[in-house]
Amino acid sequence: MRCHVLAALGLLALAACTTTSDTPPPAANTPLPTATRILDPAAAARLRANKGVTLQWIGWNDRGTASVTDNAGNLTLRAAQAQPNGPGRLYLDGTVTEIGADYFVFDGTIRITDTPDAGRTCEADKVWHFAVTQNRPYWRLREFEWCDGLTDYIDIYF
């Protein structure tokens, strides 16, 4: 790599760099990964160690799985629940952008298929809000009627 450096006021400033590498630099509009904003470390630990996910149409007794992974401070959440002996499915996949004492913000996809009725499909990719209310042992999705007027209770347990 060959760099041209300018000195001004005793500080060095990088003016221009050229490289002989065949790898192009990232595009100017490539988003940089951002770290999850953790306002409550104990809540973040509870989310990382969660005890599963449920959608009331599928059932509260057979929880699905929810995994939280940490990629350089950026927490991602992937969760799924399948209806035992049936077609109903719940799926979440995205990034946790903020965690507070009794809430977290999730930016990603939620998809519900074939429940409570066969053929029902609800899917959206947006910013979602989960919160703990009334001292319950789970975060509940706060956008209840986001698809077709039915109230979907999606809970992530701790």
C-alpha positions as CSV (number, residue, x, y, z in Angstrom):
1,M,0.0,0.0,0.0
2,R,1.3,3.5,-0.8
3,C,0.0,6.4,1.2
4,H,0.5,10.1,0.9
5,V,0.6,11.9,4.3
6,L,0.4,15.6,4.9
7,A,1.6,17.2,8.1
8,A,-0.3,20.2,9.5
9,L,0.0,21.8,12.9
10,G,2.1,19.0,14.2
11,L,-0.6,16.4,13.4
12,L,-0.5,13.9,10.7
13,A,-3.5,13.6,8.4
14,L,-4.0,10.8,6.0
15,A,-4.6,12.5,2.7
16,A,-4.8,9.6,0.2
17,C,-4.1,6.0,0.0
18,T,-3.8,3.7,-3.0
19,T,-3.6,0.0,-2.9
20,T,-2.6,-2.7,-5.3
21,S,-5.0,-5.2,-3.7
22,D,-7.7,-6.7,-5.9
23,T,-10.3,-6.4,-3.1
24,P,-12.5,-3.4,-3.7
25,P,-13.3,-1.2,-0.6
26,P,-16.9,-1.6,0.8
27,A,-19.6,0.3,-1.0
28,A,-20.3,3.8,0.5
29,N,-23.9,2.8,1.4
30,T,-22.9,-0.5,3.2
31,P,-24.4,-0.3,6.7
32,L,-21.9,-0.7,9.5
33,P,-22.8,-3.2,12.2
34,T,-24.0,-1.4,15.3
35,A,-23.9,-2.8,18.8
36,T,-27.0,-3.6,20.7
37,R,-27.8,-0.8,23.2
38,I,-27.8,-2.6,26.6
39,L,-29.4,-0.4,29.3
40,D,-29.8,-3.2,31.8
41,P,-27.1,-6.0,31.8
42,A,-29.3,-8.3,33.9
43,A,-32.1,-8.1,31.4
44,A,-29.6,-8.8,28.6
45,A,-28.4,-11.9,30.5
46,R,-32.0,-13.1,30.9
47,L,-32.6,-12.7,27.2
48,R,-29.5,-14.6,26.4
49,A,-30.5,-17.4,28.7
50,N,-34.2,-17.4,27.7
51,K,-36.4,-20.5,28.2
52,G,-38.2,-20.5,24.9
53,V,-41.0,-18.8,22.8
54,T,-44.7,-19.4,22.5
55,L,-47.6,-18.2,20.3
56,Q,-50.9,-18.8,22.0
57,W,-52.5,-20.4,18.9
58,I,-49.8,-23.1,19.0
59,G,-49.8,-23.5,22.8
60,W,-48.1,-22.5,26.0
61,N,-47.2,-26.0,27.1
62,D,-44.8,-26.9,24.2
63,R,-42.5,-24.0,23.9
64,G,-40.4,-23.4,20.9
65,T,-36.7,-22.4,21.0
66,A,-35.2,-19.0,21.0
67,S,-31.5,-18.4,20.6
68,V,-29.6,-15.2,21.1
69,T,-26.2,-14.9,19.6
70,D,-23.6,-12.1,20.1
71,N,-21.7,-11.0,17.1
72,A,-19.2,-8.3,18.3
73,G,-21.8,-6.7,20.6
74,N,-24.6,-7.0,18.1
75,L,-27.3,-9.4,19.5
76,T,-29.4,-11.4,17.1
77,L,-32.5,-13.4,18.0
78,R,-33.8,-16.4,16.1
79,A,-36.9,-18.2,17.5
80,A,-39.3,-20.8,16.2
81,Q,-42.3,-22.8,17.5
82,A,-44.0,-25.6,15.6
83,Q,-47.5,-26.9,16.4
84,P,-47.3,-30.6,17.6
85,N,-48.9,-32.8,15.0
86,G,-50.1,-29.8,13.0
87,P,-49.1,-27.2,10.4
88,G,-48.9,-24.1,12.7
89,R,-45.6,-22.3,12.8
90,L,-44.0,-19.2,14.4
91,Y,-40.7,-17.8,13.2
92,L,-38.7,-14.7,14.4
93,D,-35.3,-13.7,12.9
94,G,-33.5,-10.3,13.4
95,T,-31.5,-8.1,15.6
96,V,-32.1,-6.9,19.2
97,T,-31.3,-3.2,19.0
98,E,-32.0,-2.2,22.6
99,I,-32.6,-3.9,26.0
100,G,-34.0,-2.1,29.0
101,A,-35.0,-3.4,32.4
102,D,-38.5,-4.6,31.3
103,Y,-38.4,-4.4,27.5
104,F,-36.4,-5.1,24.4
105,V,-36.6,-3.8,20.8
106,F,-36.4,-6.3,17.9
107,D,-35.7,-5.3,14.3
108,G,-36.5,-8.2,12.1
109,T,-39.0,-10.6,10.6
110,I,-42.0,-12.3,12.4
111,R,-43.9,-14.9,10.5
112,I,-47.0,-16.9,11.6
113,T,-48.3,-19.6,9.3
114,D,-51.3,-22.0,9.3
115,T,-52.5,-21.0,12.8
116,P,-55.1,-20.6,14.2
117,D,-56.5,-21.4,10.8
118,A,-55.0,-23.4,8.0
119,G,-53.9,-21.0,5.2
120,R,-53.4,-18.0,7.5
121,T,-50.1,-16.3,6.8
122,C,-48.8,-13.2,8.6
123,E,-45.3,-11.9,7.9
124,A,-43.7,-8.5,8.5
125,D,-40.2,-7.2,8.7
126,K,-40.1,-4.1,11.0
127,V,-39.2,-2.8,14.4
128,W,-41.1,-4.7,17.1
129,H,-41.4,-4.1,20.9
130,F,-41.5,-6.7,23.6
131,A,-42.1,-5.9,27.2
132,V,-42.6,-7.5,30.6
133,T,-46.0,-6.4,32.2
134,Q,-47.6,-7.3,35.5
135,N,-44.4,-9.1,36.8
136,R,-44.9,-11.9,34.3
137,P,-41.9,-14.2,33.6
138,Y,-41.8,-13.3,29.9
139,W,-41.5,-10.5,27.4
140,R,-44.7,-10.2,25.3
141,L,-44.9,-8.7,21.8
142,R,-46.7,-5.3,22.2
143,E,-48.0,-5.1,18.6
144,F,-51.0,-7.4,19.2
145,E,-53.1,-7.0,16.0
146,W,-50.4,-6.4,13.5
147,C,-51.6,-8.7,10.8
148,D,-55.3,-9.4,10.1
149,G,-57.1,-8.2,13.2
150,L,-56.5,-11.3,15.3
151,T,-54.6,-10.8,18.6
152,D,-51.3,-12.7,18.5
153,Y,-49.6,-13.2,21.9
154,I,-45.9,-14.0,21.2
155,D,-44.0,-14.5,24.5
156,I,-40.3,-15.1,25.1
157,Y,-39.7,-16.6,28.6
158,F,-36.9,-16.0,31.1
